Amino acid sequence: MAYRFGLLGYPLTYSLSPYIHQVFLEECGFRGEYELIPIAVDEQLAQRLQTILARMRQGEYDGLNVTIPHKQAVKGFLDSLDEEAKAVGAVNTIYRQHPLLVGTNTDVEGFLVDLERGMPLDAGGTALILGAGGAARAVAFGLLSKGWRVLIAARRLAQAQEVVCNLLSHQDVKMERIKALPLSHEMELPPEDWQELRLVVNATPLGTKGLEQGSPLPSKFRCPRNTCFYDLVYNPPETTFLRQARERGCSARNGLGMLIHQAALAFEHWTGCKIAVTPQLEARIMARIWQDEN
Ligand code: NAP
């Protein structure tokens, strides 16, 4: 038997998912392929999504990932959503539970598992998330569920406020544990937030290929020395945001680990095979990407 997986999104030029899933297939001794399925946003969007999902129901696809800009739109075409997908309001993985199509969001656990490799999660603290899109929601949901306090800063304050309202309605958290802030170059944290700050997350696309010079970090941003910086951007691996963290003497990691962990969770949903994400496996994935890019 050969597996068939796919990624729905638009555009899909920079996706690393095919490399990652190819290595997972080899790791488990399976045959299969991972296709990029670009679907533009136009008047035929709903019909195209329905067609692909009908093909999955018929067994043509064993699993699908979903990325920008379809993570929300796809929800309406599925039979059920798990708790993560409901709370985050976005689906990044679709799997079959015969005869149903279920939507989940593996970004939540992918982020937490990778973050924990760099810092103790159980110690808690305050996290500042820059950006308030789908990935920011997943990160915020994960951190709140681990007992953290979360500040969400967005250039459109209303967007951050909406995320706060949605999370409060899905999670049993007190209002004091989550706050929306306006993101600007002049932004400074009040002392009570500053002192407890342990983590700053870039959940904007600034720094990614095509936007390499960008960073959402406010110009005079100060933080305690033991603050960890996490950039969801992984391509390129070194970003302005990560450099700014190191200049402040802080530890910094990019989002490649999260990408690999969220993919491993999706792969497990699709095949039942649990992938052990070891440094050796990560090195094989990196070598595959490097080989193809050069
Ligand atoms: P999204 O839903 O489009 O949200 C992006 C957020 O960034 C929005 O709040 C947006 O605000 C803000 N933003 C965009 N440009 C900005 C700018 N110039 N200044 C300030 N804020 C800006 O995207 P997403 O799905 O959350 O993804 C965000 C990033 O995370 C992407 O680079 C994505 O590739 C990455 N990601 C990585 C992983 C991983 O596994 N490592 C997983 C998911 C996502 P506006 O709405 O005002 O534009």
Residues whose N, C-alpha, C, O or C-beta is under 5 A from the ligand:
A	BS01	NAP	G131 A132 G133 G134 A135 A136 A154 R155 R156 A203 T204 P205 T208 P216 L232 V233 G255 L256 M258 L259
